[in-house]
Amino acid sequence: MGFWSSLGGVISTVSNWAKEAVRPIANVVKKVGSWMKDVGQITEAHLEGKKIIMEDETAPRSLPMRKRNDDSLIWDADDYIIKERQSLLIKIEEQNSKISSIDRSSRENQVQTKLQLEVIELIIASQTIGRFAANIQLHEANLRIHHQSIQNSVGMLDSINRQRVGIKALFAQVNKIILSIDSAGINRYGATQIKDINVDPRPGAISISNAYAAFDETVGLLQNEAQEFIYLTEKQMERALKVKAMASSVPGKQQRIEHWIDRSIAPSLRQAKKSTQNLLLSLEEIPKIGNREQLQSIGNQRGGIDDLDE
């Protein structure tokens, strides 16, 4: 009982693990599919903001004009100077009123412009979501590929191990027969015992250890991407609430933006975060191979022709 007996145990262990992992991996694939739909909702929700910043809130605004008092005043000819002075005072008052209106309008335009910039930044920040979507899809596909690779390797090694046992048994029987006919002196054709033929695969030719290491690393990458995505949704929610707060200073935009944030942005971010948390839970359900040291040692040993398993 040597290396190949250990290999038989490893093959059995990994084979059982591969079967046990099928359902959790299928669940991960399902969760990623659901997650992608929720991510799509985030993208659509943010694109609605383009309509808000591109639409004209109102027609070009004209400055409010002060209604002039047209009441006729009766002046004596001798009061000309007083009349001119009063006329100048009225004009000064009108100009002051216009200046105040311009100043007020300028401040409103500044606040509105700043709000538009914040909305644009919110939309741009949401584009990072596309990168996470692509990465998670890629890792999920690699997860399935690595699992299938392990299943194929285990099946191949099991088949090779069974053939090796049969071939070694055949070699042993042939050698016994040759030894018997040699002893009986009837080996007329000079048959020799079978020696120096190695039917064992070369160490490292098929590496279950490397395949499982790649699988385990992919699980870790998926978990890291999911955790970073949750952080992204939380930061995006903070930006959205900031935009909503700023909208209260722009009455013409307030209702539209509050509706956009409350009815589209916030629900889509919360749902995507929930889906990501469910994805993390499904990743934790994927079983692990317990004896990694035994798995790693398989490629460092070689069995001989005489190490026939009993």
C-alpha positions as CSV (number, residue, x, y, z in Angstrom):
1,M,0.0,0.0,0.0
2,G,1.9,3.1,-1.2
3,F,1.5,6.1,-3.3
4,W,-1.2,4.7,-5.5
5,S,-3.3,3.6,-2.6
6,S,-3.1,7.2,-1.4
7,L,-4.0,8.3,-4.9
8,G,-7.1,6.1,-4.7
9,G,-8.1,7.8,-1.5
10,V,-7.6,11.2,-2.9
11,I,-9.6,10.4,-6.0
12,S,-12.4,9.2,-3.9
13,T,-12.3,12.3,-1.7
14,V,-12.1,14.7,-4.6
15,S,-14.8,12.8,-6.5
16,N,-17.2,13.0,-3.6
17,W,-16.4,16.7,-3.2
18,A,-17.0,17.4,-6.9
19,K,-20.5,15.8,-6.6
20,E,-21.2,17.6,-3.4
21,A,-20.2,21.0,-5.0
22,V,-22.6,20.6,-8.0
23,R,-25.7,22.0,-6.3
24,P,-24.0,24.9,-4.5
25,I,-22.2,26.0,-7.7
26,A,-25.5,25.8,-9.6
27,N,-27.0,28.0,-6.9
28,V,-24.2,30.5,-7.4
29,V,-24.8,30.6,-11.1
30,K,-28.5,31.2,-10.4
31,K,-27.7,34.0,-7.9
32,V,-25.3,35.7,-10.4
33,G,-28.1,35.6,-13.1
34,S,-30.5,37.3,-10.6
35,W,-27.8,39.7,-9.6
36,M,-27.2,40.8,-13.2
37,K,-30.9,41.7,-13.6
38,D,-30.7,43.9,-10.5
39,V,-27.5,45.5,-11.8
40,G,-29.3,46.3,-15.0
41,Q,-32.0,48.0,-13.0
42,I,-29.4,50.3,-11.4
43,T,-28.1,51.3,-14.8
44,E,-31.6,52.1,-16.1
45,A,-32.4,54.1,-13.0
46,H,-29.3,56.3,-13.3
47,L,-29.9,56.9,-17.0
48,E,-33.2,58.5,-16.1
49,G,-31.1,61.3,-14.6
50,K,-30.0,62.4,-18.1
51,K,-33.6,63.6,-18.9
52,I,-33.5,65.7,-15.8
53,I,-30.3,67.6,-16.6
54,M,-31.1,67.9,-20.3
55,E,-34.6,69.2,-20.1
56,D,-35.3,72.9,-20.0
57,E,-36.9,73.7,-16.7
58,T,-38.7,76.7,-18.0
59,A,-38.6,79.0,-21.0
60,P,-35.9,81.7,-20.9
61,R,-36.6,83.8,-17.9
62,S,-36.9,87.5,-18.3
63,L,-36.0,89.7,-15.4
64,P,-39.0,90.9,-13.4
65,M,-39.8,94.4,-14.2
66,R,-41.0,96.9,-11.6
67,K,-44.4,98.3,-12.5
68,R,-44.0,101.9,-13.0
69,N,-46.3,104.3,-11.2
70,D,-48.1,106.1,-14.0
71,D,-50.0,108.4,-11.7
72,S,-49.6,111.8,-13.0
73,L,-48.2,114.3,-10.8
74,I,-49.0,118.0,-11.1
75,W,-46.0,120.2,-10.8
76,D,-45.8,123.9,-10.8
77,A,-43.4,125.4,-13.2
78,D,-41.4,126.7,-10.4
79,D,-40.9,123.2,-8.9
80,Y,-39.0,121.8,-11.9
81,I,-35.9,121.0,-9.9
82,I,-38.0,119.0,-7.4
83,K,-39.6,117.2,-10.2
84,E,-36.3,116.2,-11.8
85,R,-34.9,115.0,-8.4
86,Q,-38.0,112.8,-7.8
87,S,-37.7,111.4,-11.3
88,L,-34.1,110.5,-10.7
89,L,-35.0,108.8,-7.4
90,I,-37.6,106.7,-9.1
91,K,-35.1,105.6,-11.8
92,I,-32.5,104.8,-9.1
93,E,-35.1,102.7,-7.3
94,E,-35.9,100.8,-10.5
95,Q,-32.3,100.1,-11.2
96,N,-31.7,98.8,-7.7
97,S,-34.7,96.5,-8.1
98,K,-33.3,95.2,-11.4
99,I,-29.8,94.6,-9.8
100,S,-31.4,92.7,-6.9
101,S,-33.3,90.6,-9.4
102,I,-30.2,89.9,-11.4
103,D,-28.3,88.9,-8.3
104,R,-31.1,86.7,-7.1
105,S,-31.3,85.0,-10.6
106,S,-27.5,84.5,-10.7
107,R,-27.5,82.7,-7.3
108,E,-30.3,80.5,-8.5
109,N,-28.5,79.7,-11.7
110,Q,-25.3,78.8,-9.7
111,V,-27.2,76.4,-7.4
112,Q,-29.0,74.8,-10.3
113,T,-25.7,74.4,-12.2
114,K,-24.1,72.8,-9.2
115,L,-27.0,70.4,-8.8
116,Q,-26.7,69.4,-12.5
117,L,-23.0,68.7,-12.0
118,E,-23.8,66.5,-8.9
119,V,-26.4,64.6,-11.0
120,I,-23.8,64.1,-13.8
121,E,-21.3,62.8,-11.2
122,L,-23.9,60.4,-9.8
123,I,-24.5,59.0,-13.3
124,I,-20.8,58.7,-14.1
125,A,-20.1,57.0,-10.8
126,S,-22.8,54.4,-11.6
127,Q,-20.8,53.3,-14.7
128,T,-18.3,51.6,-12.4
129,I,-21.0,49.1,-11.9
130,G,-20.5,47.8,-15.4
131,R,-16.9,46.7,-14.5
132,F,-18.1,44.8,-11.5
133,A,-20.8,43.1,-13.6
134,A,-18.2,42.0,-16.2
135,N,-15.8,40.8,-13.5
136,I,-18.4,38.8,-11.6
137,Q,-19.7,37.2,-14.8
138,L,-16.1,36.2,-15.7
139,H,-15.3,34.7,-12.3
140,E,-18.6,32.8,-12.3
141,A,-17.8,31.3,-15.7
142,N,-14.3,30.4,-14.5
143,L,-15.7,28.8,-11.4
144,R,-17.8,26.4,-13.5
145,I,-14.8,25.7,-15.8
146,H,-12.5,24.9,-12.9
147,H,-15.1,22.6,-11.4
148,Q,-15.6,20.8,-14.6
149,S,-11.9,20.5,-15.1
150,I,-11.6,18.9,-11.6
151,Q,-14.4,16.4,-12.5
152,N,-12.7,15.5,-15.7
153,S,-9.3,15.1,-14.1
154,V,-10.7,12.9,-11.3
155,G,-12.5,10.7,-13.9
156,M,-9.4,10.4,-16.0
157,L,-7.2,9.5,-13.0
158,D,-9.7,7.0,-11.7
159,S,-9.7,5.3,-15.2
160,I,-5.9,5.4,-15.4
161,N,-5.6,4.0,-11.9
162,R,-7.9,1.1,-12.7
163,Q,-6.0,0.3,-15.9
164,R,-2.7,0.5,-14.1
165,V,-3.9,-2.0,-11.5
166,G,-5.0,-4.3,-14.3
167,I,-1.8,-4.0,-16.2
168,K,0.4,-4.6,-13.2
169,A,-1.6,-7.6,-12.3
170,L,-1.1,-8.9,-15.8
171,F,2.6,-8.2,-15.6
172,A,2.9,-10.1,-12.3
173,Q,1.1,-13.1,-13.7
174,V,3.2,-13.2,-16.9
175,N,6.4,-12.9,-14.8
176,K,5.2,-15.8,-12.6
177,I,4.5,-17.9,-15.7
178,I,7.9,-17.1,-17.2
179,L,9.6,-17.9,-13.8
180,S,7.8,-21.2,-13.7
181,I,8.8,-22.3,-17.2
182,D,12.4,-21.2,-16.5
183,S,12.4,-23.4,-13.4
184,A,10.9,-26.3,-15.4
185,G,13.5,-25.9,-18.2
186,I,10.8,-25.5,-20.9
187,N,11.4,-21.9,-21.8
188,R,12.4,-22.8,-25.4
189,Y,11.8,-19.3,-26.8
190,G,13.8,-17.5,-24.2
191,A,10.9,-15.4,-22.8
192,T,12.1,-12.9,-20.2
193,Q,10.3,-11.4,-17.3
194,I,8.8,-7.9,-17.8
195,K,11.0,-5.3,-16.1
196,D,11.7,-1.6,-16.2
197,I,8.3,-0.7,-17.7
198,N,6.7,2.1,-15.9
199,V,2.9,2.3,-16.4
200,D,2.4,5.1,-13.9
201,P,1.6,8.6,-15.2
202,R,4.4,11.2,-14.8
203,P,4.0,13.3,-11.6
204,G,2.3,16.6,-12.4
205,A,0.9,15.5,-15.8
206,I,-2.6,15.7,-14.3
207,S,-2.7,18.0,-11.3
208,I,-5.9,17.9,-9.2
209,S,-4.1,20.1,-6.7
210,N,-3.5,22.9,-9.2
211,A,-7.0,22.7,-10.6
212,Y,-8.5,22.9,-7.1
213,A,-6.2,25.8,-6.2
214,A,-7.5,27.7,-9.2
215,F,-11.1,26.9,-8.3
216,D,-10.6,28.0,-4.7
217,E,-8.9,31.2,-5.9
218,T,-11.8,32.0,-8.2
219,V,-14.2,31.6,-5.2
220,G,-12.1,34.1,-3.4
221,L,-12.1,36.5,-6.3
222,L,-15.9,36.3,-6.5
223,Q,-16.2,37.0,-2.8
224,N,-13.9,40.1,-3.0
225,E,-15.8,41.5,-6.0
226,A,-19.1,41.0,-4.2
227,Q,-17.9,42.7,-1.1
228,E,-16.4,45.7,-3.1
229,F,-19.7,46.0,-4.9
230,I,-21.6,46.2,-1.6
231,Y,-19.3,49.0,-0.6
232,L,-19.9,50.7,-4.0
233,T,-23.7,50.6,-3.6
234,E,-23.4,52.2,-0.1
235,K,-21.2,55.0,-1.5
236,Q,-23.6,55.5,-4.4
237,M,-26.5,55.7,-2.0
238,E,-24.7,58.5,-0.1
239,R,-24.2,60.4,-3.4
240,A,-27.8,60.0,-4.3
241,L,-29.0,61.4,-0.9
242,K,-26.6,64.3,-1.3
243,V,-28.2,65.1,-4.7
244,K,-31.6,64.9,-3.1
245,A,-30.7,67.3,-0.3
246,M,-29.3,69.8,-2.8
247,A,-32.5,69.6,-4.9
248,S,-34.4,71.2,-2.0
249,S,-32.6,74.5,-2.9
250,V,-33.9,74.3,-6.5
251,P,-37.7,74.3,-6.3
252,G,-38.1,73.8,-10.1
253,K,-36.1,70.5,-9.9
254,Q,-36.9,69.4,-6.3
255,Q,-39.9,67.2,-7.0
256,R,-38.5,65.6,-10.1
257,I,-35.2,64.7,-8.5
258,E,-36.7,63.5,-5.2
259,H,-39.0,61.2,-7.2
260,W,-36.1,60.0,-9.2
261,I,-34.0,59.2,-6.1
262,D,-36.8,57.7,-4.0
263,R,-38.6,55.7,-6.7
264,S,-35.7,54.6,-8.9
265,I,-32.1,55.0,-7.6
266,A,-32.6,54.1,-3.9
267,P,-34.8,50.9,-4.6
268,S,-32.4,49.6,-7.3
269,L,-29.3,50.1,-5.1
270,R,-31.0,48.4,-2.1
271,Q,-32.1,45.5,-4.2
272,A,-28.7,45.0,-5.8
273,K,-27.0,45.1,-2.4
274,K,-29.5,42.4,-1.1
275,S,-28.8,40.3,-4.2
276,T,-25.0,40.6,-3.6
277,Q,-25.4,39.6,0.0
278,N,-27.3,36.5,-1.2
279,L,-24.5,35.7,-3.7
280,L,-22.0,35.9,-0.8
281,L,-24.1,33.4,1.2
282,S,-24.3,31.0,-1.7
283,L,-20.5,31.2,-2.1
284,E,-20.0,30.2,1.5
285,E,-22.1,27.1,0.9
286,I,-19.5,25.7,-1.6
287,P,-17.7,22.9,0.3
288,K,-13.9,22.7,0.6
289,I,-11.6,19.8,0.3
290,G,-10.4,19.0,3.8
291,N,-6.9,17.4,3.3
292,R,-5.2,19.9,1.1
293,E,-1.7,18.6,2.2
294,Q,-2.5,15.1,0.9
295,L,-3.8,16.6,-2.3
296,Q,-0.7,18.6,-2.9
297,S,1.6,15.7,-2.2
298,I,0.3,13.5,-5.0
299,G,2.4,15.2,-7.7
300,N,5.6,14.8,-5.7
301,Q,5.7,11.0,-5.6
302,R,5.9,8.1,-8.1
303,G,4.9,4.5,-7.7
304,G,7.0,1.6,-9.0
305,I,5.9,-1.4,-11.0
306,D,6.1,-3.6,-7.9
307,D,3.8,-1.4,-5.8
308,L,0.8,-3.4,-6.8
309,D,-2.3,-2.5,-4.8
310,E,-3.9,-5.4,-3.0
